[in-house]
Amino acid sequence: MGRRKTQRKNSLAVDSDDDSSVSSSSTMRSDRMSVVGVEDFQFDKDTLLDQALDDLYEKRGSTREKALASIIENLSNNLQHQFVEKKFATLLHQCLNSIKKGSSKEISLASRAIGLLALTVGEGDNAREILTESIPTISQTLRSGSESSKISLVECLAVITFVGGNDMEEIERSLQLMWQVVIPKLGPNVVAVRQSATIIGAMVSAWSFVLTTMNGLKLNSKDWQESISYLSSLLDKDDRAVRIAAGEALALIFERGVLEKFSAEAKGSIDGSTLEGSKPREWFMHIQGLKGKILNQVKSLSMEAGGKGSAKKDLNSQRNTFKDILEFLEDGYCPETSTKIGGDLLQTSTWTQLIQLNFLKHFLGGGFVKHMQENEFLHDVFGFTPKKKLLLDSEHRISSTEKVSFKSPNSFANKARTQLLNKNRMLAEGRNIGHYAVNVGD
């Protein structure tokens, strides 16, 4: 349909201090001159973390909660690579113990600490171990517990799967665990509990975040039909946060081409054997009807007039979100956003990137800017390289070159140094001659 009709530009000043993201060369020189101070500071932080880790062995729950809060603060605001590399297994298992036996508050804190631990270690064997070791405990604890602990556990599960999930089975297992929080598999000893809008919204956001990691999709028509139908039903709920989360999840599903794949499969099928027993024509019509229903729901929400006592900010947020979704469904255009990270701009142009950004911004909270500036795993996720990192890399390369140049006998620096030494020598000899002449005269 030609060029895009409208384009949303979200410029969010996450960190308004531009100077914090790009240091001057003079500052970097002074930083190199104060290495001892930096090492002392690092030692102090490691000591505090070691003490907090020791406190996780304490019997008193309040002591463990305080220790977890300290660990979270350090992992959020500083990338503790050295500490995590040495102690990550111990920290992981102590956090899992807190989830098993702690209060709701302790479970929430431990869940957050594990998520931050995964983001700090980045993808690799350690991240895989975090996911493998955590799944049984998280799965068990999700079946009971408070609302706040369930939300924290689901968000933790999303993060550790995002970082450490390498194959489809691992990812699908996490997605199914999330669904079971709001749609449990009922059995003889299982009682369905109606979950709050807060839990539903958190689950849908976490589910969408994990879904962004799936490069290929198994065409399981029954599971996808249930998921899409459920998300469509959430668009009719009273809670705006739930509607927005469901709308973004559906936009992601459309971006991944799930319904189109099913439509093509149904249309091209003759006997329906590839559609798990469904009749092709009926399945095709069902998909088309579901797409039409979702489109009408999105149109309605993009123009909602609001209701009594509705917050204007929330209403505007809903309208803007569903206008973006509507434009994507009708014309194929994704919203483009820009987020300010110190002196840099992090830009998104797909629903996948936007969902990843929003979830990580929520999970990291006040540590988002720090991680986006220094966390190489997140740099890879978003294809983002801060100017500060480029400058530091440049400084490192220049300093190495300078060392070589300084040692070279033919270098400009070496020649200048030789000239200065010769000049000083001549001046010294002149002073000695003058002193000798005075002595002779006397």
C-alpha angles and dihedrals in degrees: 000000000000122000122358116277096218135005125203115216112193109190108182119184097215090166116021094187102093092181091062093068102044118042122199120243090248090056090050091051090052089047090056089050091055099051091128091058091049092050091050090050091050090050091053092051092049090049091053091049092048090051091049090049090051090050090059087073092060120111095222109091094209090057091053091047091053091048092050091050089053092049091049092051092051096045091047099048100031131034099234096196098156094048093044093047091055101036107024096112093049092046092048095052094045090052090049089052088053090053091050099049108013135101122264089267092050092048090052092048094046091048091053092047091053091050091051090047090056093049090050097051092044124203118333140077094320092053090049090051091050091053095044095047095043101048098077094048094044092046092052096045094047089067091068139011138081129313094253093050092049091052091049092047093050092049091047090050090051094052098045090047091048091053103032106027108106105162136046096248093057092049094046091049090056092046091052092049089054093050091051090061091069101018106035122192101251120224137163092282098035122096118198112238120198107234124217124252089250093059093043092051092047092048094050092048092049091045091052091048091055092043089062089069094061110101093178129033126213107227098234099157097190096053094043092046090054093046096048093044091050092049089049090053090053090061087070095053122113096235112090095204089056092049092050093047091049092046093052091047090053091047088054091049090051090046089054089052096235097146092042090054091051091046092052091045093050094044094049096043120098106185099020094235092135092053098068094257098313117133108250097227094048092047092048092051091047091054092049091048091050092050091050092049092051092048091053092047091051092049091051094049092047089060101034112148094209131236142251112307094002115151111247092217092054091046092051091048090053093047093049093047095050093043086058091047092048092050089050094049094046103035106014096242119141121208115260117217137183123204120191114231106183103294095345135080122228108203131195128193104171136059088241092059094042093052091047092049095048094047095048091045089054095045097046094042110174091005094061096097093046092051094045090052098046111015107100092194090061090044088059093045094055100026086240125152115180118220089237091063092047090050093048091049089048091049090050092051093046093048090053091049091047091055091054092044093048092054095047112101090215096048122116091238093051092048091049090049091050092050091050092050091049091049092050090048092052091049090050092049090049091053091050093050092050091050090050093051092052091051092050092050091053 
